[in-house]
């Protein structure tokens, strides 16, 4: 019996050993499973938190981009209204910051292909909007205030702006949705982890009865999970604090920007008053010199006429020369300020350059040699002659500065047949090419890349505004042309203007300084003169009467219909442009049914915002004018009706 008992006990011990071994193995497996679950949970938790932090960063950067674009549009609006260069720089700086913010947003989302597509669409929408805003800014750069204001209102609500806002909103909405989804995933992860841990713990307790080690490990795992939850809550709290800090910093930056704008406005006003004082002082000095010549010459002529002297004619000629110089100065001031009416005409570039030779010599100084070559093939362009002269003068002054006042300036004309987009964005066709070359220092690639940007200049403070080449660029583009620059450090620079060839009827250019008498065989005209200034009205009537015409005059454009009804015959209406109550073009438009077969001639010294289209195709004679110029203008205006 004892042997059988020992064998039974041994068998019991063996089964217990086997059971303990199985239980130990199951306990070890449960322990390994718990460890792996904890490591996986920690890794997935860290990944979820990193994704949430990245989502918060994208949302914050998108908000900063939206704020910067709004600041840029606001600065553009103030620049359009004030035409202040400092505000234009604020607009340019804001657009630069917006570009940088898009680049940082793109770098932040490199690992998300779907978001990268949205960022690409956002970049395209921003580029389209930037192009609209830059074109609007260019109008103010050229001092075309009304066009700039109109363009600003037009671009305030465009498809490009709507697309930009839609793309920006899509990025933010997508990230917010993704943030909510990731929060749900994190919560589901934690719930799943809890469920799995509970099942394994129950299974371990059933398989390893009273296993203190396994129980201790499970308690430790639960504690670690509790710590993980606390860490997640702390991370969320830190994210909230970061958001509050960003909001507070943004408000502080806006307040600082407002204070800075107020200080800059006071500084701009001070600088503006100083510039106005310098400008008016210089103009007053030049006009006093010219008026001294005019008044002195007329007084000497008067004395000689009373005393029977023989030099009266010479003194009158001197007075006329002074008056012509004053008129030339006034016209150049109007051209510079872009306040003179734009009157495009058929122009031969070679003749324009030849007529500027004296002006270039006086402006550039004796140390700059000016050479001209005309190989324009007789081709003409349709352009405002005075703007073309101003463009060439600006290029010549820039070249002189690049040569430090000493060197050779070459202005050449030629012709070229260009294919589409061969130079910039040109259309295919024939182009007149004007090349301005210097022997100066040349430009670096960095300067060449920015040379047409408004407000960019390499000159010292107070020596340049950075508007010259941008104005030239805008003028050439508005004329349907293109501009190109060839430069090399130490060898000089060549600026080439490509202007479309004009193939219409060539009209001979008048010589403004010619003094010829009207031909005696011209017919006598019945002329109505409309002018609100009594002195100018008397002078115009006297001049037309001296030319042999029958003249009726009125000083109020609103009285023109009644005056026409009283006339038995009318061949020509000679009218001022800017008058109280009604402008000259408005008066002619209202009288159009009464003026069948009647010529129209406008006289103006300042046409305000009126362009060439406002004159309805009628000829315009700029004040002041000579008797010969008036005779030619009257004959030309009445010519179609005299046939």
C-alpha positions as CSV (number, residue, x, y, z in Angstrom):
1,X,0.0,0.0,0.0
2,X,2.8,2.4,0.8
3,X,4.4,1.9,-2.5
4,X,1.2,2.7,-4.3
5,X,0.8,5.8,-2.1
6,X,4.3,7.0,-3.0
7,X,3.6,6.5,-6.6
8,X,0.3,8.4,-6.3
9,X,2.1,11.2,-4.4
10,X,4.7,11.3,-7.1
11,X,2.1,11.4,-9.7
12,X,0.4,14.2,-7.9
13,X,3.7,16.0,-7.5
14,X,4.4,15.5,-11.2
15,X,0.9,16.9,-12.1
16,X,1.4,19.8,-9.8
17,X,4.8,20.5,-11.3
18,X,3.3,20.3,-14.8
19,X,0.4,22.5,-13.7
20,X,2.8,24.9,-12.0
21,X,4.9,24.9,-15.1
22,X,1.9,25.5,-17.3
23,X,0.7,28.2,-15.0
24,X,4.1,29.8,-14.9
25,X,4.3,29.7,-18.7
26,X,0.8,31.3,-19.0
27,X,1.8,33.9,-16.4
28,X,4.9,34.7,-18.4
29,X,2.9,34.9,-21.6
30,X,0.4,37.2,-19.9
31,X,3.3,39.3,-18.5
32,X,4.9,39.6,-22.0
33,X,1.5,40.5,-23.5
34,X,1.0,43.2,-20.9
35,X,4.5,44.7,-21.5
36,X,4.0,44.7,-25.3
37,X,0.6,46.3,-24.9
38,X,2.0,49.0,-22.7
39,X,4.9,49.8,-25.1
40,X,2.5,49.9,-28.1
41,X,0.1,52.1,-26.2
42,X,2.9,54.6,-25.3
43,X,4.2,54.7,-28.8
44,X,0.8,55.3,-30.3
45,X,0.0,57.9,-27.6
46,X,3.2,59.8,-28.4
47,X,2.4,59.7,-32.1
48,X,-1.1,60.9,-31.5
49,X,0.1,63.8,-29.4
50,X,2.8,64.7,-32.0
51,X,0.1,64.8,-34.7
52,X,-2.1,66.9,-32.6
53,X,0.7,69.4,-31.9
54,X,1.5,69.5,-35.6
55,X,-2.2,70.2,-36.3
56,X,-2.3,73.0,-33.8
57,X,0.8,74.5,-35.5
58,X,-0.7,74.4,-39.0
59,X,-3.9,76.1,-37.7
60,X,-1.9,78.8,-36.0
61,X,0.3,79.4,-39.1
62,X,-2.8,79.6,-41.3
63,X,-4.3,82.2,-39.0
64,X,-1.1,84.2,-39.1
65,X,-1.1,84.0,-42.9
66,X,-4.7,85.3,-43.0
67,X,-3.8,88.2,-40.7
68,X,-0.8,89.1,-42.8
69,X,-2.8,89.1,-46.1
70,X,-5.4,91.3,-44.5
71,X,-2.7,93.7,-43.4
72,X,-1.3,93.8,-46.9
73,X,-4.7,94.6,-48.4
74,X,-5.3,97.2,-45.8
75,X,-1.8,98.8,-46.5
76,X,-2.6,98.8,-50.3
77,X,-5.9,100.6,-49.7
78,X,-4.2,103.3,-47.6
79,X,-1.4,103.5,-50.2
80,X,-4.0,103.9,-53.0
81,X,-5.7,106.8,-51.1
82,X,-2.6,108.6,-49.9
83,X,0.0,107.6,-52.6
84,X,2.5,107.6,-49.8
85,X,5.7,105.6,-50.6
86,X,6.2,104.5,-47.0
87,X,2.8,102.9,-47.0
88,X,3.7,101.3,-50.3
89,X,6.7,99.8,-48.6
90,X,4.5,98.5,-45.8
91,X,2.3,96.7,-48.4
92,X,5.4,95.2,-50.1
93,X,6.8,94.1,-46.7
94,X,3.4,92.4,-45.7
95,X,3.3,90.6,-49.1
96,X,6.9,89.4,-48.4
97,X,5.9,88.1,-45.0
98,X,2.9,86.3,-46.4
99,X,5.2,84.6,-49.0
100,X,7.5,83.5,-46.2
101,X,4.6,82.2,-44.1
102,X,3.4,80.1,-47.0
103,X,6.9,78.6,-47.3
104,X,7.0,77.7,-43.6
105,X,3.5,76.2,-43.9
106,X,4.7,74.1,-46.8
107,X,7.8,73.0,-44.9
108,X,5.6,72.0,-41.8
109,X,3.4,69.7,-43.9
110,X,5.9,67.9,-46.1
111,X,5.0,64.5,-44.6
112,X,1.2,64.9,-45.4
113,X,0.6,64.5,-49.2
114,X,-3.1,65.3,-49.0
115,X,-2.3,68.6,-47.1
116,X,0.5,69.3,-49.5
117,X,-2.0,69.4,-52.4
118,X,-4.1,71.9,-50.4
119,X,-1.0,74.0,-49.7
120,X,-0.1,73.9,-53.4
121,X,-3.6,75.2,-54.3
122,X,-3.3,77.9,-51.6
123,X,0.0,79.0,-53.1
124,X,-1.5,79.3,-56.6
125,X,-4.5,81.3,-55.2
126,X,-2.1,83.6,-53.3
127,X,0.1,84.1,-56.4
128,X,-3.1,85.1,-58.4
129,X,-4.2,87.5,-55.7
130,X,-0.7,88.9,-55.3
131,X,-0.6,89.7,-59.1
132,X,-3.9,91.6,-58.8
133,X,-2.8,93.6,-55.8
134,X,0.7,94.4,-57.4
135,X,-1.0,95.6,-60.6
136,X,-3.2,97.9,-58.5
137,X,-0.2,99.2,-56.6
138,X,1.5,99.9,-59.9
139,X,-1.3,102.4,-60.8
140,X,-0.4,104.4,-57.6
141,X,3.3,104.2,-58.5
142,X,2.5,105.9,-61.8
143,X,0.4,108.5,-59.9
144,X,-2.8,107.4,-61.7
145,X,-4.8,107.9,-58.6
146,X,-8.3,107.5,-60.0
147,X,-7.3,104.4,-61.9
148,X,-5.6,103.0,-58.8
149,X,-8.7,103.7,-56.6
150,X,-11.0,102.1,-59.2
151,X,-8.7,99.1,-59.6
152,X,-8.6,98.7,-55.8
153,X,-12.4,98.6,-55.6
154,X,-12.4,96.1,-58.5
155,X,-9.9,93.7,-56.8
156,X,-11.6,94.0,-53.4
157,X,-14.0,91.3,-54.4
158,X,-12.6,89.1,-57.2
159,X,-12.5,85.4,-58.0
160,X,-8.8,85.3,-56.9
161,X,-9.6,86.7,-53.5
162,X,-12.5,84.3,-53.1
163,X,-10.3,81.4,-54.2
164,X,-7.6,82.5,-51.7
165,X,-10.1,82.7,-48.8
166,X,-11.6,79.3,-49.9
167,X,-8.2,77.6,-50.0
168,X,-7.1,79.1,-46.7
169,X,-10.4,78.1,-45.1
170,X,-10.1,74.6,-46.6
171,X,-6.7,74.1,-44.9
172,X,-7.9,75.3,-41.5
173,X,-11.2,73.3,-41.7
174,X,-9.3,70.1,-42.8
175,X,-6.9,70.4,-39.9
176,X,-9.7,71.1,-37.4
177,X,-11.6,68.0,-38.7
178,X,-8.4,66.0,-38.5
179,X,-7.8,67.3,-34.9
180,X,-11.2,66.1,-33.8
181,X,-10.7,62.8,-35.6
182,X,-7.3,62.3,-33.8
183,X,-8.8,63.1,-30.5
184,X,-11.4,60.4,-31.1
185,X,-8.7,58.0,-32.2
186,X,-6.7,58.7,-29.1
187,X,-9.8,58.1,-26.9
188,X,-10.6,54.9,-28.7
189,X,-7.0,53.8,-28.3
190,X,-7.1,54.3,-24.5
191,X,-10.5,52.6,-24.3
192,X,-9.3,49.6,-26.3
193,X,-6.2,49.4,-24.1
194,X,-8.2,49.4,-21.0
195,X,-10.5,46.6,-22.3
196,X,-7.6,44.4,-23.4
197,X,-5.8,44.9,-20.1
198,X,-8.8,43.9,-18.1
199,X,-9.3,40.7,-20.1
200,X,-5.7,39.7,-19.7
201,X,-5.8,40.5,-16.0
202,X,-8.8,38.3,-15.5
203,X,-7.3,35.6,-17.5
204,X,-4.0,35.9,-15.6
205,X,-5.8,35.8,-12.2
206,X,-7.7,32.6,-13.3
207,X,-4.6,30.9,-14.6
208,X,-2.1,32.1,-11.9
209,X,-4.1,31.8,-8.7
210,X,-2.8,34.2,-6.2
211,X,0.3,35.2,-8.3
212,X,1.6,38.1,-6.4
213,X,4.2,39.0,-9.0
214,X,1.6,39.0,-11.8
215,X,-0.8,41.0,-9.7
216,X,2.0,43.5,-8.8
217,X,2.8,43.8,-12.5
218,X,-0.8,44.5,-13.4
219,X,-1.1,47.1,-10.6
220,X,2.1,48.7,-11.9
221,X,0.7,48.7,-15.5
222,X,-2.5,50.4,-14.3
223,X,-0.5,53.0,-12.4
224,X,1.6,53.7,-15.5
225,X,-1.5,54.1,-17.6
226,X,-2.8,56.6,-15.1
227,X,0.4,58.5,-15.4
228,X,0.0,58.5,-19.2
229,X,-3.5,59.9,-18.9
230,X,-2.2,62.7,-16.6
231,X,0.6,63.5,-19.0
232,X,-1.9,63.7,-21.9
233,X,-4.0,66.1,-19.8
234,X,-0.9,68.2,-19.0
235,X,0.0,68.4,-22.7
236,X,-3.5,69.6,-23.6
237,X,-3.2,72.2,-20.9
238,X,0.1,73.4,-22.3
239,X,-1.4,73.6,-25.8
240,X,-4.2,75.8,-24.4
241,X,-1.7,78.0,-22.7
242,X,0.3,78.3,-26.0
243,X,-2.8,79.3,-27.9
244,X,-3.6,82.0,-25.3
245,X,0.0,83.3,-25.5
246,X,-0.3,83.5,-29.3
247,X,-3.5,85.5,-29.1
248,X,-2.0,87.8,-26.5
249,X,1.2,88.3,-28.6
250,X,-0.9,89.0,-31.7
251,X,-3.0,91.7,-29.9
252,X,0.2,93.3,-28.7
253,X,1.8,93.3,-32.2
254,X,-1.3,94.9,-33.6
255,X,-1.2,97.7,-30.9
256,X,2.5,98.3,-31.7
257,X,1.8,98.4,-35.4
258,X,-1.0,101.0,-34.8
259,X,1.4,103.2,-32.8
260,X,4.1,102.8,-35.3
261,X,1.8,103.8,-38.2
262,X,0.7,106.9,-36.2
263,X,4.4,107.9,-35.7
264,X,5.2,107.2,-39.4
265,X,2.2,109.3,-40.5
266,X,3.5,112.3,-38.5
267,X,7.0,111.8,-40.0
268,X,5.5,111.5,-43.5
269,X,3.6,114.7,-43.0
270,X,6.7,116.5,-41.9
271,X,8.7,115.2,-44.8
272,X,5.9,116.1,-47.2
273,X,5.8,119.7,-46.0
274,X,9.6,119.9,-46.3
275,X,9.5,118.5,-49.9
276,X,6.7,120.9,-50.9
277,X,8.7,123.8,-49.5
278,X,11.8,122.8,-51.4
279,X,9.8,122.2,-54.6
280,X,7.9,125.5,-54.5
281,X,11.1,127.4,-53.6
282,X,12.9,126.0,-56.6
283,X,10.0,126.6,-59.0
284,X,9.6,130.2,-57.7
285,X,13.3,130.8,-58.3
286,X,13.2,129.6,-61.9
287,X,9.9,131.4,-62.6
288,X,11.3,134.7,-61.1
289,X,14.3,134.5,-63.4
290,X,12.1,133.9,-66.4
291,X,9.6,136.6,-65.4
292,X,12.5,139.0,-65.0
293,X,13.4,138.4,-68.6
294,X,9.8,138.8,-69.8
295,X,9.0,141.9,-67.8
296,X,12.4,143.5,-68.4
297,X,12.2,142.9,-72.1
298,X,8.6,144.3,-72.4
299,X,9.6,147.4,-70.3
300,X,12.6,148.1,-72.5
301,X,10.5,147.5,-75.6
302,X,7.9,150.0,-74.3
303,X,10.6,152.6,-73.6
304,X,12.1,152.2,-77.0
305,X,8.7,152.5,-78.7
306,X,7.9,155.7,-76.8
307,X,11.4,157.1,-77.5
308,X,11.5,156.0,-81.1
309,X,14.4,153.6,-80.5
310,X,15.3,150.8,-82.9
311,X,15.8,147.9,-80.4
312,X,12.1,147.4,-79.5
313,X,11.8,144.2,-81.6
314,X,14.9,142.7,-80.1
315,X,13.6,143.3,-76.5
316,X,10.2,141.8,-77.5
317,X,12.0,138.7,-78.8
318,X,13.9,138.4,-75.5
319,X,10.6,138.6,-73.6
320,X,9.1,135.9,-75.8
321,X,12.1,133.6,-75.3
322,X,11.6,134.0,-71.5
323,X,7.9,133.2,-71.8
324,X,8.6,130.2,-73.9
325,X,11.1,128.9,-71.4
326,X,8.5,129.3,-68.6
327,X,5.9,127.4,-70.8
328,X,8.4,124.6,-71.3
329,X,9.1,124.4,-67.6
330,X,5.4,124.2,-66.8
331,X,4.9,121.5,-69.4
332,X,7.7,119.4,-68.0
333,X,6.3,119.8,-64.5
334,X,2.9,118.5,-65.8
335,X,4.5,115.6,-67.5
336,X,6.5,114.7,-64.4
337,X,3.4,114.8,-62.2
338,X,1.4,112.9,-64.9
339,X,-1.3,115.6,-64.7
340,X,-1.0,116.6,-68.4
341,X,-3.5,115.0,-70.7
342,X,-2.2,111.9,-72.4
343,X,-2.2,112.6,-76.1
344,X,-0.7,109.6,-78.0
345,X,0.3,110.3,-81.6
346,X,2.3,108.7,-84.5
347,X,5.9,109.4,-83.4
348,X,9.3,108.5,-85.0
349,X,11.7,107.7,-82.2
350,X,14.8,108.9,-84.0
351,X,13.4,112.4,-84.3
352,X,12.3,112.5,-80.7
353,X,15.9,111.7,-79.6
354,X,17.4,114.2,-82.0
355,X,15.1,116.9,-80.5
356,X,16.3,116.1,-77.0
357,X,20.0,116.5,-77.7
358,X,20.2,120.0,-76.1
359,X,18.2,118.9,-73.1
360,X,20.4,115.8,-72.6
361,X,23.6,117.8,-72.9
362,X,22.5,120.3,-70.3
363,X,21.2,117.6,-67.9
364,X,24.1,115.2,-68.1
365,X,26.9,117.7,-68.0
366,X,30.1,118.1,-69.9
367,X,31.8,114.9,-68.6
368,X,29.2,112.6,-70.3
369,X,29.5,112.1,-74.1
370,X,26.2,111.5,-75.8
371,X,26.2,109.5,-79.0
372,X,23.0,108.8,-81.0
373,X,22.4,106.3,-83.9
374,X,19.2,106.2,-85.8
375,X,18.6,102.9,-87.6
376,X,14.8,102.9,-87.0
377,X,14.0,102.2,-90.7
378,X,11.5,105.0,-90.6
379,X,9.2,102.9,-88.4
380,X,6.9,104.8,-86.1
381,X,5.1,104.2,-82.8
382,X,1.8,105.3,-81.4
383,X,2.7,106.9,-78.1
384,X,2.6,110.1,-76.0
385,X,5.7,112.0,-77.1
386,X,6.2,113.8,-73.8
387,X,6.1,110.5,-71.8
388,X,8.6,109.0,-74.2
389,X,10.9,112.0,-73.7
390,X,10.5,111.7,-69.9
391,X,11.3,108.0,-70.1
392,X,14.5,108.6,-72.1
393,X,15.6,111.4,-69.8
394,X,15.1,109.1,-66.7
395,X,17.2,106.4,-68.3
396,X,19.9,108.9,-69.2
397,X,20.1,110.2,-65.6
398,X,20.3,106.7,-64.3
399,X,23.1,106.0,-66.7
400,X,25.0,109.1,-65.7
401,X,24.7,108.1,-62.0
402,X,26.0,104.6,-62.9
403,X,29.0,106.2,-64.6
404,X,29.7,108.6,-61.7
405,X,29.1,111.5,-64.0
406,X,31.8,110.5,-66.5
407,X,31.6,108.2,-69.5
408,X,29.8,107.6,-72.8
409,X,26.0,107.4,-73.2
410,X,24.7,105.8,-76.4
411,X,21.0,106.1,-77.5
412,X,20.3,103.9,-80.6
413,X,17.1,103.2,-82.5
414,X,16.4,100.1,-84.6
415,X,13.7,97.6,-85.6
416,X,13.1,93.9,-84.9
417,X,10.6,91.3,-85.8
418,X,9.8,89.3,-82.6
419,X,8.0,86.0,-82.1
420,X,5.4,85.6,-79.3
421,X,6.9,85.8,-75.8
422,X,10.4,86.2,-77.3
423,X,11.0,89.2,-75.0
424,X,8.9,89.0,-71.8
425,X,5.2,88.6,-72.7
426,X,5.3,90.4,-76.1
427,X,2.9,89.6,-78.9
428,X,4.3,88.6,-82.2
429,X,5.0,91.4,-84.7
430,X,7.4,94.3,-85.6
431,X,8.8,96.4,-82.8
432,X,10.8,99.7,-82.7
433,X,13.8,99.1,-80.4
434,X,15.3,102.0,-78.4
435,X,18.6,101.1,-76.7
436,X,20.1,103.2,-74.0
437,X,23.7,102.0,-73.2
438,X,26.3,103.3,-70.7
439,X,29.9,102.5,-69.8
440,X,29.1,102.4,-66.1
441,X,29.6,99.8,-63.3
442,X,26.8,97.4,-64.4
443,X,24.4,95.5,-62.1
444,X,24.8,92.5,-59.9
445,X,22.3,89.6,-60.5
446,X,20.6,90.4,-57.2
447,X,20.0,94.1,-58.3
448,X,18.9,93.0,-61.8
449,X,16.3,90.7,-60.3
450,X,14.6,93.5,-58.3
451,X,15.4,96.5,-60.6
452,X,11.7,97.0,-61.6
453,X,10.3,96.7,-58.1
454,X,8.6,99.8,-56.8
455,X,10.6,101.6,-54.0
456,X,13.7,99.5,-54.7
457,X,16.8,101.6,-55.2
458,X,20.6,101.3,-54.8
459,X,21.1,105.0,-54.4
460,X,21.9,106.6,-51.0
461,X,19.1,107.9,-48.8
462,X,17.8,111.1,-50.2
463,X,19.2,110.5,-53.7
464,X,16.5,108.3,-55.2
465,X,12.9,107.0,-54.5
466,X,13.1,103.7,-56.4
467,X,10.2,104.7,-58.6
468,X,12.1,105.6,-61.9
469,X,12.5,102.2,-63.5
470,X,9.2,100.9,-62.2
471,X,7.5,103.9,-63.9
472,X,9.3,103.2,-67.1
473,X,8.3,99.6,-66.9
474,X,4.7,100.5,-66.4
475,X,4.8,103.1,-69.2
476,X,6.3,100.6,-71.7
477,X,3.8,97.9,-70.7
478,X,0.8,100.3,-71.0
479,X,2.1,101.2,-74.5
480,X,1.9,97.5,-75.5
481,X,5.7,97.0,-75.4
482,X,8.3,95.2,-73.4
483,X,11.6,96.1,-71.7
484,X,14.9,94.1,-71.4
485,X,18.2,94.8,-69.6
486,X,21.7,93.5,-70.6
487,X,24.3,94.2,-68.0
488,X,27.8,93.0,-66.9
489,X,29.7,94.1,-63.8
490,X,32.4,96.6,-64.8
491,X,31.3,96.8,-68.5
492,X,28.0,98.8,-68.3
493,X,24.3,98.4,-68.9
494,X,22.0,98.4,-71.9
495,X,18.3,99.0,-71.5
496,X,16.2,98.1,-74.5
497,X,12.6,99.4,-75.0
498,X,10.5,97.3,-77.4
499,X,7.6,99.4,-78.7
500,X,5.0,98.1,-81.2
501,X,5.4,99.4,-84.7
502,X,2.5,101.8,-85.7
503,X,1.4,101.1,-89.3
504,X,-1.4,103.6,-89.5
505,X,-1.4,106.9,-91.4
506,X,1.8,108.9,-90.6
507,X,0.9,112.5,-89.6
508,X,3.8,115.0,-89.9
509,X,5.0,116.2,-86.4
510,X,4.7,119.9,-85.9
511,X,7.7,122.0,-84.9
512,X,6.6,123.8,-81.7
513,X,9.2,126.5,-82.1
514,X,8.5,127.4,-85.7
515,X,7.3,130.9,-86.3
516,X,5.6,131.1,-89.7
517,X,2.8,133.3,-90.8
518,X,-0.6,131.8,-91.8
519,X,-1.0,131.6,-95.6
520,X,-2.9,134.5,-97.0
521,X,-5.2,132.4,-99.2
522,X,-7.1,130.7,-96.3
523,X,-10.9,131.2,-96.1
524,X,-12.5,133.3,-93.3
525,X,-14.2,131.2,-90.7
526,X,-17.1,132.0,-88.3
527,X,-15.8,130.9,-84.9
528,X,-17.4,130.6,-81.5
529,X,-14.9,130.9,-78.6
530,X,-15.8,129.5,-75.1
531,X,-13.4,130.5,-72.3
532,X,-14.1,131.4,-68.7
533,X,-11.0,133.4,-68.0
534,X,-11.6,137.0,-69.4
535,X,-8.0,137.7,-70.1
536,X,-7.4,134.5,-72.0
537,X,-10.7,135.0,-73.8
538,X,-9.7,138.5,-74.9
539,X,-6.3,137.2,-76.1
540,X,-7.8,134.3,-78.0
541,X,-10.4,136.5,-79.7
542,X,-7.8,139.1,-80.6
543,X,-5.5,136.4,-82.1
544,X,-8.3,134.9,-84.2
545,X,-9.4,138.3,-85.3
546,X,-5.9,139.1,-86.3
547,X,-5.8,136.0,-88.4
548,X,-8.9,137.3,-90.3
549,X,-11.7,135.3,-88.8
550,X,-15.1,136.4,-87.6
551,X,-15.3,135.6,-83.9
552,X,-18.2,135.4,-81.3
553,X,-17.2,134.8,-77.7
554,X,-18.9,133.6,-74.5
555,X,-17.5,133.1,-71.0
556,X,-19.9,130.4,-69.8
557,X,-20.2,126.9,-71.5
558,X,-23.8,126.7,-70.3
559,X,-24.6,129.7,-72.6
560,X,-23.3,127.9,-75.7
561,X,-26.7,126.6,-77.0
562,X,-28.3,130.0,-77.0
563,X,-25.2,131.6,-78.6
564,X,-25.3,129.0,-81.4
565,X,-29.0,129.7,-82.0
566,X,-28.2,133.4,-82.5
567,X,-25.4,132.7,-85.1
568,X,-26.3,132.6,-88.8
569,X,-23.2,130.6,-89.7
570,X,-20.7,128.5,-87.6
571,X,-17.6,126.8,-88.9
572,X,-15.6,126.1,-85.8
573,X,-16.0,125.9,-81.9
574,X,-12.8,126.8,-80.0
575,X,-13.2,125.8,-76.3
576,X,-11.2,125.6,-73.1
577,X,-11.2,122.2,-71.3
578,X,-11.6,122.9,-67.6
579,X,-14.4,125.4,-66.9
580,X,-16.8,125.9,-63.9
581,X,-20.2,124.4,-64.4
582,X,-19.3,122.2,-67.4
583,X,-16.0,121.1,-69.0
584,X,-15.3,121.7,-72.7
585,X,-15.6,118.0,-73.7
586,X,-18.9,117.8,-71.7
587,X,-20.2,120.9,-73.5
588,X,-19.3,119.5,-77.0
589,X,-20.9,116.2,-76.2
590,X,-24.1,117.9,-75.2
591,X,-24.0,120.1,-78.4
592,X,-23.2,117.2,-80.7
593,X,-26.7,117.2,-82.5
594,X,-26.2,121.0,-83.3
595,X,-22.6,120.6,-84.6
596,X,-23.1,118.7,-87.8
597,X,-20.3,119.9,-90.2
598,X,-18.8,122.1,-87.5
599,X,-15.2,121.7,-86.4
600,X,-14.0,121.6,-82.8
601,X,-10.7,122.7,-81.3
602,X,-9.8,122.4,-77.6
603,X,-7.3,124.7,-76.0
604,X,-5.8,123.6,-72.7
605,X,-2.9,124.1,-70.4
606,X,-4.1,121.5,-67.8
607,X,-6.6,118.8,-68.5
608,X,-6.8,117.3,-65.0
609,X,-7.7,113.6,-65.2
610,X,-8.9,113.8,-68.8
611,X,-7.2,111.4,-71.2
612,X,-7.1,111.4,-75.0
613,X,-10.4,109.5,-75.2
614,X,-12.2,112.3,-73.4
615,X,-11.7,114.7,-76.3
616,X,-13.7,112.6,-78.7
617,X,-11.0,112.5,-81.4
618,X,-11.0,116.4,-81.7
619,X,-7.6,118.2,-82.0
620,X,-6.1,119.7,-78.9
621,X,-3.7,122.7,-78.7
622,X,-1.7,123.2,-75.5
623,X,-1.4,126.6,-73.9
624,X,0.6,128.8,-74.3
625,X,0.8,128.8,-78.1
626,X,2.1,131.1,-80.8
627,X,0.0,132.8,-83.5
628,X,1.5,130.3,-86.1
629,X,0.5,127.3,-84.0
630,X,-3.0,128.7,-83.5
631,X,-3.4,129.3,-87.2
632,X,-2.3,125.7,-88.0
633,X,-4.6,124.2,-85.4
634,X,-7.6,126.2,-86.6
635,X,-6.9,125.2,-90.2
636,X,-6.5,121.6,-89.3
637,X,-9.7,121.5,-87.2
638,X,-11.8,123.2,-89.9
639,X,-10.1,121.4,-92.9
640,X,-12.7,118.5,-93.2
641,X,-15.5,121.0,-93.4
642,X,-13.7,123.3,-96.0
643,X,-13.5,120.6,-98.6
